[in-house]
Amino acid sequence: MRLGWCRLAMVDLDGTLYRGNQVIPGAPEFILRLLENGVVPVYFTNNSTRTPEEVARVLRTMGIPAKEHNVCTSSQAAAEILLNQVGPGARVSYIGMEGLRLALEESKLIPVPAGLSKESQGAADAAVMGLKTDVTFQELADFCQDVARLGRFVLTNGDLKLPTATGFWPGNGSFGRLVEAATGVHPKEAGKPEVSFVEYVLHKFGVEKESAVLIGDNAKTDIAAGKNAGVYTIQVMSGVPAGQTTEGDSFADETYASVANIDL
Ligand SMILES: [Mg+2]
């Protein structure tokens, strides 16, 4: 189906516009076609570690004319949830990288690295966990203490594995399971496939769900997010090496080999 009715396209990154550090052939041209047709591209990512500015810069080095304003990360979605939980000015214990720290700050929350909350001006009001690739045992232990005391925490995203060039890394969801096992507290997730992440984007750009499309390679996160939110979904098969198939059956509205093949 041609996408003439569409005003906004939420586009996944890894496996959809690039794989590893290689741009997917035709992806820059696809984004240009969106722009020429008056469709706003939103770079819609569960990666909580990078700031929107960093994500846009990486995309631009691949020839994709991305602007910081059009990047929506799971860290921003997590900050929105926390803001609704505790309000502006609250202290938030966190494990994460610059993408999460900045998202908290931009939502008028006070980011406090896990373990530092007890030494400074008082206990944290909320807790959030994103991927931190140099996380220490002590940080995890201190974060678990905060979560046990608060009885709740937010997880930027629940991805159990992160694909790498040579295999996989444990994803943020795996660290979330560690905290859940130690504390007995089940996290609230912010990223895909949560409906709230899609709604956050629609609200930010003032677009109705009937005028939006979600494009991604992962059935369990991208396509499920779109389906759960009532948004038209397109699955691309560019996320897995040729000859392999994705896990489970696709239940997207449409399927293409890659974004290069999508009609506008
Ligand atoms: Mg992907």
Boltz pocket constraint, residues with backbone or C-beta under 6 A from the ligand:
constraints:
  - pocket:
      binder: B
      contacts: [[A, 12], [A, 13], [A, 14], [A, 15], [A, 16], [A, 216], [A, 217], [A, 218], [A, 239]]
      max_distance: 6.0
